[in-house]
Amino acid sequence: MSPDRKLLGLLFGSQAVLSASYGAMFTVLKDFRDEYHINESGLGLIVATGFILSFVAQLTLAPLADRGHARTMMTFGVAIAALGTAGMAVGQSLAFLMGSRAIMGVGTGMAIPAIRRVIILARPNEVGSNLGRMLSIDVCGFMAGPIISAITVDRFGLSAPFWLIAGLTAAAVPWLARVTVAETDPENMPSQRFALDLLRIREVAGAIVIGLAVFLMIGAFDSLWSVVIDDLGGARWMSSVGITVFAIPLIVLGPIGGRLVERHGPFRMSSIGLVVGAGCMVAYGSLPLPMLMLAVGVVHALNDGLTITGTGVAVALVAPPERTASAQGLLGGLQTLTGGLAAISAGWSYQHFGRFPTYAAVAGAMVALVVIGSLLVGRSWHSRPADHSSDHSGDHSTAAGLVAPTAA
C-alpha cells in the first residue's frame, strides 16, 4: 500500500470513530433521562452544546491547520475528542455531560477541517472521490454508534459504548502524531487568524451559500420526519426505515457521486441536486400517505448520494489552497449552525402553520440560496477540478505554498 493510501486510510478511520461517538450518544439520550433524571430540555442542551462548540472551533481554531499546524490540529483534536467521549462514559449529571459534549465539540471542530485539508491536498485530482469516500465513512461511523450501543449497553452498562469508542479514538492519536503531511511553507503562510474574511471572496461566499442549503434541508428533514410519519398514522418502523433509506445511498453512492462531481463540476451537481431536493421537500408537505413519503425518500436519498459531495468540492475548488482548512472549517461551522437553526425553525413552523407551509418554506429557501450562491460564483459555476489540474501539476505542494512532507 502506498504512503498516500495508508494516510488516507488512517484519516478515514479517525473520521469514522469521531462520528461513532455522536451516533452512540443519540441512541442513549433516553437512558440519560431515565437513569440520571435529566429532562428533555436538558437533553437538548447536551446535544446543542457539542454543535455550538464545534461551530466555534471550526471558525476560530481550524485556520491553525493552514499555518503549519495541520498534523498538530488533527492529533490534538482527536485526543480531545477521545477525552470528551470518556467524559460521557463517567458523567451522570447535566453539567458534567454538557462539559463532556463541549470537549467533544472542540476536538471535532479542530480535527475535521485539518483532516479534510490533508485529504484535499494529498490528491488534488481526486478531491471529489476522496471527499465522497469521507462522506461514506462519516455515515458508516455514525450508524456504527447505535450498533455499538445496542451490543454493549444491556450487557456492560450505559458507559460501555463510550469507553469502547473513546479507546478506539485514542488509539488513533499516536499514529496521527507521526503521519507525514505537507505543511504550509512559512514564506506563504496566511496571516489571517480566523476564517470569516474568506467570505470576501465572491466565489467562496457563493460556494458556502449553496452549501448552507444542504444543511437547511437536513435540519428541517431530521426534525420533522418522525413527527410527520406519526401524524399521518404511519407505524413506528417507518421512521426508522426512513433514516436507513437515507443512510445507505450516502454510504454506497458517496464515492460515485464524488467522481460525478469531478466530471461535471461541483457547482452544477450541487445546484441540480438541491433543486431536486427542494422538490422532494414540497412532496413531503403534500403527500397524504406515509408509504408515499417513503417512496419519495428513496428518490431523495439517491439524489443526495450522487450530489451532496459537491459543496465541499466547490469550496475546495475556489478557496486559496494555502487556506484549505480555514475554508472547510468555515463551511462546516456555518452548515452546523444552519442545521441547528433550521431544526428549531421547522419545528416551530410545523406547530404553528402546519405541514405544507413549513416544507414549502424550506424548499423556497433552498432554491433561493442556490440562486444567490450561483450569482455570487459567476463564471466559476462551470468550473471542474480538472480545469485547475494545471495549477497542481508536478509537485502540488509547491502550488499550494507547502513545504515537503516531514514526519516526526
C-alpha positions in Angstrom: 0.0 0.0 0.0 1.4 3.4 -1.0 2.1 6.0 1.7 -0.8 8.2 0.4 -3.3 5.3 0.8 -2.1 4.5 4.3 -2.5 8.1 5.2 -6.0 8.3 3.7 -6.9 5.1 5.5 -5.8 6.5 8.8 -7.7 9.7 8.3 -10.9 7.9 7.2 -10.6 5.7 10.3 -10.2 8.7 12.5 -13.3 10.3 10.9 -15.3 7.1 11.5 -14.6 6.9 15.2 -15.4 10.6 15.7 -18.7 10.1 14.0 -19.4 6.9 16.0 -19.3 8.8 19.3 -22.1 11.1 18.1 -24.2 8.2 16.8 -23.8 6.4 20.2 -24.8 9.4 22.1 -28.1 10.0 20.2 -29.2 6.4 21.0 -28.7 6.7 24.7 -30.4 10.0 25.4 -33.5 8.2 26.7 -31.2 6.3 29.1 -29.7 9.6 30.3 -33.2 10.7 31.0 -34.3 7.6 32.8 -31.1 6.8 34.8 -29.8 10.3 35.5 -33.2 12.1 35.7 -32.3 14.7 33.0 -35.4 16.2 31.4 -35.9 16.7 27.7 -34.7 20.3 27.8 -31.5 19.2 29.5 -31.0 16.5 26.8 -31.4 19.2 24.2 -28.7 21.3 25.9 -26.3 18.3 25.9 -26.8 17.9 22.1 -26.7 21.6 21.3 -23.5 22.2 23.4 -21.4 20.0 21.2 -22.7 21.6 18.0 -22.1 25.1 19.3 -18.6 24.4 20.4 -17.8 22.6 17.2 -19.1 25.6 15.3 -16.8 28.0 17.3 -13.8 25.7 16.9 -14.2 25.4 13.2 -14.3 29.1 12.7 -11.5 30.0 15.2 -9.1 27.1 15.6 -9.3 25.4 12.1 -7.2 28.2 10.5 -4.2 27.0 12.6 -4.1 23.9 10.3 -3.2 26.3 7.4 -0.5 28.0 9.5 1.8 25.0 9.6 0.0 23.0 12.3 -2.2 20.6 10.3 -0.8 17.5 12.0 -0.9 19.1 15.4 -4.6 20.0 14.9 -5.5 16.5 13.8 -3.6 14.9 16.7 -4.8 17.1 19.5 -8.3 17.4 18.1 -8.7 13.6 18.1 -7.2 13.3 21.5 -9.5 16.0 22.9 -12.5 14.3 21.3 -11.4 11.0 22.9 -11.2 12.8 26.3 -14.7 14.2 25.8 -16.1 10.8 24.9 -14.6 9.3 28.0 -16.3 12.1 29.9 -19.6 10.9 28.5 -18.9 7.5 30.0 -18.4 8.7 33.5 -20.7 11.7 33.6 -24.0 11.3 35.5 -25.2 14.9 35.8 -26.4 17.5 33.3 -23.4 19.8 33.9 -20.8 17.0 33.5 -22.4 15.7 30.4 -22.6 19.2 28.9 -19.0 19.7 29.7 -18.0 16.4 28.0 -20.0 17.3 25.0 -18.4 20.7 24.8 -14.9 19.0 24.9 -16.1 16.6 22.1 -17.3 19.5 20.0 -14.0 21.4 20.4 -12.0 18.3 19.5 -14.1 17.5 16.4 -14.0 21.2 15.3 -10.2 21.1 15.5 -9.7 17.8 13.8 -12.2 17.6 10.9 -11.1 20.7 9.0 -7.5 19.6 9.3 -8.3 16.1 8.1 -10.2 17.5 5.2 -7.3 19.8 4.3 -4.8 16.9 4.2 -7.3 14.7 2.2 -7.9 17.5 -0.3 -4.2 18.4 -0.8 -2.9 14.9 -0.8 -4.5 14.1 -4.1 -6.0 17.3 -5.7 -7.1 15.5 -8.8 -9.2 13.0 -6.8 -10.8 15.6 -4.4 -14.3 14.6 -5.3 -13.7 10.9 -5.0 -11.9 11.3 -1.6 -14.5 13.6 -0.2 -17.2 11.2 -1.3 -15.4 8.4 0.5 -15.1 10.6 3.5 -18.9 11.1 3.4 -19.4 7.4 3.2 -17.1 6.8 6.1 -18.8 9.5 8.1 -22.2 8.0 7.7 -20.9 4.5 8.4 -19.3 5.7 11.6 -22.5 7.5 12.7 -24.5 4.3 12.0 -22.0 2.2 13.9 -22.6 4.2 17.1 -26.1 2.8 17.7 -24.9 -0.7 16.8 -22.2 -0.5 19.4 -24.7 0.8 22.0 -27.1 -2.0 21.2 -24.4 -4.6 21.7 -22.8 -3.2 24.9 -25.3 -1.2 27.0 -27.5 -4.1 28.2 -24.5 -6.3 28.9 -21.9 -3.9 30.3 -23.8 -0.7 31.2 -24.5 2.7 29.9 -20.9 3.8 29.9 -19.7 0.8 27.9 -20.1 2.2 24.3 -18.4 5.5 25.3 -15.4 3.7 26.8 -15.1 1.5 23.7 -15.3 4.4 21.3 -13.0 6.6 23.4 -10.4 3.8 23.4 -10.6 3.4 19.6 -10.4 7.2 19.2 -7.4 7.4 21.5 -5.7 4.6 19.6 -5.5 6.8 16.5 -3.6 9.5 18.3 -0.1 8.1 18.3 -0.5 7.2 14.6 -1.7 10.7 13.7 1.2 12.2 15.7 3.7 10.5 13.3 1.9 10.9 9.9 3.7 12.6 7.0 1.8 15.6 5.8 2.7 18.7 3.8 2.6 21.8 5.9 2.4 25.4 4.8 5.7 27.0 3.8 6.5 29.8 6.3 7.0 32.2 3.4 3.5 31.5 2.1 1.8 31.2 5.5 -1.5 33.1 5.7 -1.6 35.9 8.2 -5.3 35.6 9.0 -6.1 34.1 12.3 -9.8 33.5 11.6 -11.8 32.2 8.6 -14.6 34.7 8.2 -12.5 37.0 5.9 -12.8 34.3 3.2 -16.4 35.4 2.7 -14.9 38.5 1.0 -14.0 36.2 -1.9 -17.2 36.1 -4.0 -16.7 32.6 -5.3 -16.0 31.2 -1.8 -19.0 33.1 -0.4 -21.2 31.7 -3.2 -20.0 28.1 -2.6 -20.7 28.4 1.1 -24.2 29.9 0.5 -25.0 26.9 -1.7 -23.6 24.6 1.0 -25.9 26.2 3.6 -28.9 24.9 1.5 -27.8 21.4 2.2 -28.0 21.7 6.0 -31.1 23.8 5.8 -32.6 20.7 4.2 -31.0 18.3 6.6 -32.0 20.2 9.7 -35.6 20.5 8.6 -35.8 16.9 7.5 -34.4 15.4 10.7 -36.6 17.5 13.0 -39.9 16.7 11.2 -39.6 13.2 9.6 -40.6 11.0 12.5 -43.3 13.6 13.7 -44.9 13.8 10.2 -44.9 10.0 9.8 -46.6 9.6 13.1 -49.1 12.3 12.4 -50.0 10.6 9.1 -50.7 7.4 11.0 -47.5 5.6 10.0 -46.1 2.7 12.0 -43.1 3.4 14.2 -40.9 1.2 12.0 -41.4 3.6 9.1 -39.5 6.4 10.9 -36.5 4.1 11.4 -36.7 2.7 7.9 -36.7 6.2 6.5 -33.5 7.1 8.3 -31.9 3.9 7.0 -33.2 4.6 3.5 -31.3 7.9 3.6 -28.1 6.5 5.1 -27.5 3.5 2.8 -27.3 5.5 -0.5 -24.9 8.0 1.1 -22.6 5.1 2.1 -22.8 3.3 -1.3 -23.0 6.3 -3.6 -20.7 8.8 -1.9 -17.5 7.9 -3.9 -19.6 7.5 -7.2 -21.1 10.9 -6.6 -17.7 12.3 -5.9 -16.5 11.2 -9.3 -19.6 12.6 -11.0 -18.9 15.9 -9.2 -15.3 15.8 -10.6 -16.6 15.1 -14.1 -19.5 17.6 -14.3 -18.4 20.2 -11.8 -19.4 20.7 -8.2 -21.5 23.8 -8.6 -23.6 22.2 -11.4 -24.1 19.0 -9.5 -24.8 20.7 -6.2 -27.3 23.1 -7.7 -29.2 20.3 -9.6 -29.2 18.1 -6.5 -30.5 20.8 -4.3 -33.3 21.8 -6.7 -34.4 18.1 -6.8 -34.1 18.0 -3.0 -36.4 21.1 -2.8 -38.9 19.3 -4.9 -38.8 16.4 -2.6 -39.4 18.7 0.4 -42.5 20.0 -1.3 -43.7 16.4 -1.8 -43.2 15.7 1.9 -45.5 18.6 2.6 -48.2 17.4 0.2 -48.4 13.6 0.2 -51.3 12.0 2.2 -49.8 8.6 3.0 -46.6 7.7 4.9 -45.7 5.0 2.3 -45.7 7.6 -0.4 -43.3 9.7 1.7 -41.0 6.7 2.0 -41.1 6.3 -1.8 -40.1 9.9 -2.3 -37.5 9.4 0.4 -35.8 6.8 -1.7 -35.6 9.2 -4.7 -34.3 11.9 -2.3 -31.7 9.7 -0.9 -30.4 8.6 -4.2 -30.2 12.2 -5.4 -28.3 13.3 -2.3 -25.9 10.3 -2.5 -24.9 11.4 -6.0 -24.7 15.2 -5.4 -24.2 16.1 -1.8 -20.4 15.9 -2.0 -20.4 18.8 -4.4 -20.5 21.6 -1.8 -17.2 20.5 -0.1 -15.5 20.1 -3.5 -16.8 23.5 -4.6 -15.3 25.3 -1.6 -12.0 23.4 -2.1 -12.0 24.4 -5.8 -12.4 28.2 -5.3 -10.6 28.7 -1.9 -6.9 29.7 -1.9 -5.0 26.3 -1.5 -3.0 27.6 1.4 -6.3 28.3 3.3 -8.0 25.0 2.6 -8.6 24.1 6.3 -9.9 27.6 7.0 -12.4 27.3 4.1 -13.5 23.8 5.0 -13.9 24.9 8.7 -15.9 27.9 7.7 -18.2 25.7 5.5 -18.6 23.1 8.2 -19.2 25.6 11.0 -21.8 27.6 9.2 -23.5 24.5 8.0 -23.7 23.2 11.6 -25.2 26.5 12.7 -27.7 26.5 9.8 -28.8 22.9 10.5 -29.5 23.7 14.1 -31.4 26.9 13.3 -33.4 25.0 10.6 -34.3 22.3 13.0 -35.6 24.8 15.6 -37.5 26.9 13.0 -39.0 23.9 11.2 -40.4 22.5 14.5 -41.9 25.9 15.4 -43.4 26.4 11.9 -44.9 22.9 11.9 -46.5 23.6 15.2 -48.0 26.9 14.2 -48.6 26.8 10.5 -48.8 23.1 9.6 -47.0 20.7 7.3 -47.3 22.1 3.8 -46.3 25.7 4.6 -43.3 24.5 6.5 -41.9 22.2 3.9 -42.7 24.7 1.1 -40.9 27.5 3.0 -37.8 25.2 3.4 -37.9 24.4 -0.3 -38.2 28.0 -1.3 -35.3 29.0 1.0 -33.2 26.2 -0.5 -33.8 27.4 -4.1 -33.2 31.0 -3.1 -29.8 30.0 -1.5 -28.8 28.1 -4.7 -29.7 31.1 -6.9 -27.9 33.6 -4.6 -24.8 31.4 -4.4 -24.7 30.8 -8.1 -24.9 34.5 -8.8 -22.0 35.1 -6.4 -19.9 32.3 -8.0 -20.4 33.8 -11.5 -18.3 32.2 -14.2 -16.8 29.7 -11.8 -20.2 27.9 -11.7 -19.0 25.9 -14.7 -15.6 25.0 -13.2 -14.4 21.5 -12.6 -11.4 20.2 -10.7 -9.8 19.0 -13.9 -9.9 22.6 -15.2 -7.5 23.5 -12.4 -5.2 20.5 -12.7 -2.5 22.6 -14.3 -2.3 24.5 -11.1 -1.4 21.3 -9.3 0.8 19.7 -11.9 4.0 18.2 -10.8 4.5 18.8 -7.0 1.1 20.1 -5.9 2.5 21.1 -2.6 4.5 23.8 -4.3 1.4 25.3 -5.9 -0.3 25.3 -2.5 2.6 27.1 -0.8 3.6 23.9 1.1 6.9 22.5 2.3 7.9 19.0 1.6 6.2 16.4 3.9 8.1 15.6 7.1 7.5 13.0 9.8 8.2 13.2 13.4 
